[in-house]
Each structure stands twice: as C-alpha cells, then as structure tokens.
Amino acid sequence: MKRNYLLLLVFLLSFTCSVFVRYDQITTKIGCEEQTYILTLKTVEIWRQQGFANCHFTPMWTYENEGDKFFAYYKRLEDENGNNYYISFPPLAFWFAYFVMIPFEIADGKLVLQIINILLHFISALIVYFISKHFLDKSKTTFSPVALTPFLVYLFMPVNMYLHTDIFFPEMISQLFFLLALYYVLKIFKDPVSGVKKFQNYFFLIMFLFVLTEWIALFFFAVLAVVLFRSRKYIIYKKFILVCFLVIGFALTLILLIYGSVNGIQNLAEAMGMRFLERSGFFGEKYSSMGVNIFSISSIKVMFLNIHKALWGWGYIIFFAGIISLFFNKGKLISLIKNNKKILILSSLPVLLYFVVLFNANALHFLLMARLSIPLALFSALVVESIDRAFMQRKLVLLFLSVGLVLSIYFYRKHLTKDVDSFKIDMLANVISERAGDDESVFVITHISCMEAEKYLTFKSKRNIIAVDNIQAADSLMKVLNKENAIVFIQDSIDAEIRPVLIRN
C-alpha cells in the first residue's frame, strides 16, 4: 500500500514539475505562428456558425461572406459554393475539439485545448509506464522503479512538451491511440489464446479511432499484420487480423463517405492525390511543398536537423547509457532486446515508414518527430533493466539520466518556448474586419514577421485572406479567381500606417 502511494506521489510530482517547466506557455493568447490552434479553433468557429452537419462533418475553412467564397490562400477540396475544406487528416481530432469546446467561448479556446492536451500528455506517459512494466514482466509487482525511467523520458522529452503544449492537431491525439494500441497488443502477445478473447474488442475500438485520427495508424496495422503473419502462432491470430482489417476498412470507408459528400469522390481523389504528391517528397521539387523532396541533399539535411532537435537531451543520453550497458552487460541487454523485439519493432517501424513515405511532411514539421519518443522511451527501460547492481554502473547510468533530464528541460526552455506579442498583427486584423466589405475579397501586403501571416489574419479578422507581394499580383489573382471586387491592405513596414486600396475587375 505504501508503495502505491509512493508511486502516485512520484507521478503527480513529476507531472507538476513538467507543467511548471512550461507554465508561461499556458495562456489564452495565440501567437501568430501557432497554426494548429488557429486552424483547429477556426474549424470549431465555422462549424458553430454554419452548422456541423452543413459542413459535412469536415473541417471547413471558409467564412460566410460573399467575398470569401472561391477565395482560399491554399485550395484543398472546394465545394460548389466556393467553400474550402481541409482533408489532409481524418476528422476525429477536429470533432473532439468541437465537442469539448461546446461550453466555452472561442476566445478561451486555446487555454481549454491546452489543458486537455497537457492532461493527454500525462495519460500517455502513464501508458508508457504500464507498457514498460508489462514487457519487463513486472506486472505482478505494484511498483517498478525501472519503468519510471521511460515514464520520465516521455514526460520530459522536449518535443513531447512542445507537442502537448503548443500543438492541438491530429498528431497529439494519435500519439495516445498509438500507445494504447501497443499496450493491448502486448497483452495479446503475452497470452495469445486468452489475450485475443479478452482484449481484441478494446483493440478493434482503438484501431477504429486511430484510423479516424491519423494516417500512421495504417502503417501500424501493416507492421502488426506482418509481425503476426510471421509468428509461429499465426493460426491463433488469423481471425484477429481479418477482423482488424475489416475494422480499418470500415473506418476508411467512413472517412471517404464523409469527405466525398463535400463534392463527390472524384474531386476528393484529386484533392487527396495532390496532397500526397506534396507531402511525400518522392515526385521532385516541382510537386513538393516548399520544394522539399527526398532526392535533395539539403532536404535530407532539414529532416535530420529535425531528428537532431527531437533527440536533444534525453535521446542522446539514452544512446550513451545504452553504450555503457553494452560495454558492461552486453549479453543481458541483447537478450532483453531479443525477448522484446516485437514491441520494439511495432513502436519504431511504423514511425520509420511514416518518415519515408511522407518525407516532405516530416522534414517540414518538427512536431511529427514526437513519435520518436515512443521507441526511445521503451528502449530506455531495457537499458536500465540491463544494468547490474554494481555500484559504479548504477551511479554512472543515474548520472547520465539526470543529465538527460536537465538538458531536456534546458533545451525546451531555450529553444521551444516563445513570448506571444501579436499587437501589430492584431491591429492589422482589426482594420481588415472593420474596413473590408462583405462582397470584397481581401488581400494583404505586410512586412510583419510571421510565417504565413494570412492564417492568423484570417482567424482574427473572420475574413479569408491571401497574402501577396504587390498590387499587380493581387490584380492578377482577381482575374484568375474571377473576383469582381477586392480590397488590398498595404503595410509597407511594421510601423507604417495601414492603407486600404480598392481594386475592381
């Protein structure tokens, strides 16, 4: 009983410490580059205004004004009325945000979603603890000091603190489903006959929700199917694999029916095909977002810089601790890896496949590196378990892990936190909302330092906005988009007066 209270105390103190590390990042204020909160809350807001069902249960990013129709800074899937829909991910994360936000105002949305996100971080870290405890065969004991290491690794990895504080998008919810799927697969592996009977329904539900959240679920199932197919107990798993395949097929069919209801399956296929071309990086610079592609040395460098950022602190320290363990306890560590190779493969190979198949997306988006924390945390449990009771070995590994914790916190505070100062861009958004007519399409020419400022300005002004470099570009786009009336808001410098210029086609 005392050990249970001690464990609970350790969990709560660790979580409290992780919250304290990022306390100043938890706020209602949205920074101009916090695109995931901007886009999620914009989705919720538009669903409230235009109706959840009227928007086909699909993230829709077009406001109701006449000038906003057929006018998107990035056209994804467009319906016959000129509304732009986001289909890069399945919809579950947006549905979740919509329903949890029902009692709250949009103005408080970031804080509400952040609190939920941080709680999800804690729950995910707890699942990591129980996964580690289970595959180390310590399930019969109430307390496992070894399993605390992966718990702390997952909780304090800089990329995870960033993911669960600054991001609210499908990736952070999919991380939870990924871990739950691993947990139940591990239970099934431990006792295939009774495990399949006891836990398969939980697993099927998790996989259904996983597929409705993020595409990495498909990579996870593909790897799982191969692992089970190659198992000596394949006969036991045969029906399990078939039912799981049907569950995933049902989830994918549901996504296609929902997204296809926007403007037909053919238009959906074209839109999703274009997004795959851009996000894969396998089709050269021309078809890749921002020119990043797998055949470019500079693009590969960008990818490895993201991986390096994700491994900073805990990641490299765990590798060093693993080297120490190989030096002193090679046989024991290799034996542990062999005995747990299935769970290591299932936690790492889907991530590697995702990195390769969607190279462009992973190279451009640091938040996707958070998935590395899962195999890394589980490997840390094996490293600590392999250490003998020798005083010097334990002290050395404890030193390494303590340094890893300190470096992780330092890196997060130094490189992944920010001060939100949106005064200048908010002034521009206010002017736009006040001066732009309902029938006018809105362009901006601004030198405010903000990556893709039009996303923030769109959310704040409640007008769909396209950023251009000059009046000529705006005039040319008007003709291409067949718009009759437009207004360009020009801000020549950060402190310059905002000048609205009307354009008629």
Secondary structure, DSSP 8 states (H G I E B T S, - for coil): -HHHHHHHHHHHHHHHHHHHHTGGG-SS---TT-HHHHHHHHHHHHHHHH-TTTTTTS-B---SSGGGTT--SS--EE-TTS-EE--SS-SHHHHHHHHHTTTS-GGGHHHHHHHHHHHHHHHHHHHHHHHHHHHTT-TTSS--HHHHHHHHHHHH-HHHHHHHHH--SHHHHHHHHHHHHHHHHHHHHHSHHHHHHHHHHHHHHHHHHHHTT-THHHHHHHHHHHHHHTSTTHHHHHHHHHHHHHHHHHHHHHHHHHHHHHH-HHHHHHHHHHHHHHHH--STGGGSGGG--TT-HHHHHHHHHHHHHHHTTHHHHHHHHHHHHHHHHHHHHHHHHHHTHHHHHHHHHHHHHHHHHTHHHHHH-GGGGGGGHHHHHHHHHHHHHH--S-HHHHHHHHHHHHHHHHHHHHHHHHHS------HHHHHHHHHHHHH--TT-EEEEEE--S-TTHHHHHHHHHTS-EEE-SSHHHHHHHHHHHT-SEEEEEEESSTTS--EEEEEE-
